[in-house]
Amino acid sequence: MCEGKLKKVLISLCGLAVFVTSVGVVNAFEPLQRWFFWSAEKVRAAFAGMYQADLGNLISVSDLPIGWATLMGIVIGVSLIAWQMRSGFRLVVASHAQQAALQRDTLLETAKLEREAREHLARMESDVRDDLERKDAVVLAAALRGDLMAAAYQLNNRLIWLEGVQGVLDDIIRNGLTRFPTPFEIQRVATPSYDANSPRLATLGPSLAADVAQIYAFLLTEHKWTEAGGCEPRAFKVLISTIQDATAIKLTDTVQVCKRLLAFEVNDPAVDPGPIAGDGRDVLQPAHRPTTHAQQPTTH
């Protein structure tokens, strides 16, 4: 509203400046002055009868000095120029503010796009890394499953062999002999895949890794008897019977873990039989056993 009023005032001043300047020019040039008075007289004569107007008062402005008329014209012109400059500066400031806002919005949008791009790249890298880890874990599961299938075969052979040892002990007891000859040894099961990859068990997940580690703890155990003069046959028979029971349990558990590894390979939890029930420690602690040397499982 104030801007509109100011514009009207300045337009009026500009018109007045033009009028005063015109009067000054008329006063400065005598031919123009005579022409102006002649024209004014004609106009007054034409409208005198209609309006009874006295244009002499209007023409009296012609007595204004040339210097004052010029000064007023300059002041009004400079005021108009100042207003135009002020408006121009305001437009320039507004343009700069708009440009700064555009640059700020552009920077914010660029930063947002860069952040989204980094997040997307990080997700892609994470997905690739997870996929590679999954493939490595599947390869490990397949290797361990082959290892355990071979171990199950060896455990089955061990049961057959221990059954033969029991027959020998029965013959010793039946013949009245008091000692079972030593040294006697039950060797550990060969586990090449586990020996090379045991530090990577965690990639299988906590449940499956725990079952695999439990089975291999049994497979890596060695039993050695080196007592001088041999072992008492009846107590040794009880110990061999205990080892047979533990081996039968671990054979079943080994087959179950093989099924779990296969379910992990095909990524199908529906065919996973679940964790093994126990570790068989109750049957590995007989009430009476001769002096033995059991080598703890070694892992790499």
Buried (B, 14 or more C-beta within 10 A) or exposed (E): EEEEEEEEEBEEBBEEBEBBBBBBBBBEEEEEBEEBEEEBEEEBEEEEEEEEEEBEEEBEEBEBEEEEBBEBBEEBBEBBEEBEEEEEEEEEEEEEEEEEEEEEEEEEEEEEEEEEEEEEEEEEEEEEEEEEEEEEBBBBBBBBBBBBEBBBEBBBEBBEEBEEBBEBBEEBBEEEEEEBEBEBEBEBBBBEBBBEBBEBBEBBEEEBBBBBBBBBBBBBBBBBBEBEEBBBBBBBBBBBBBBBBBBBBBBBBBBBBBBBBBBBBEEEEEEBEEBBEEBBEEBBEBEEBBEBEEEEBEBE
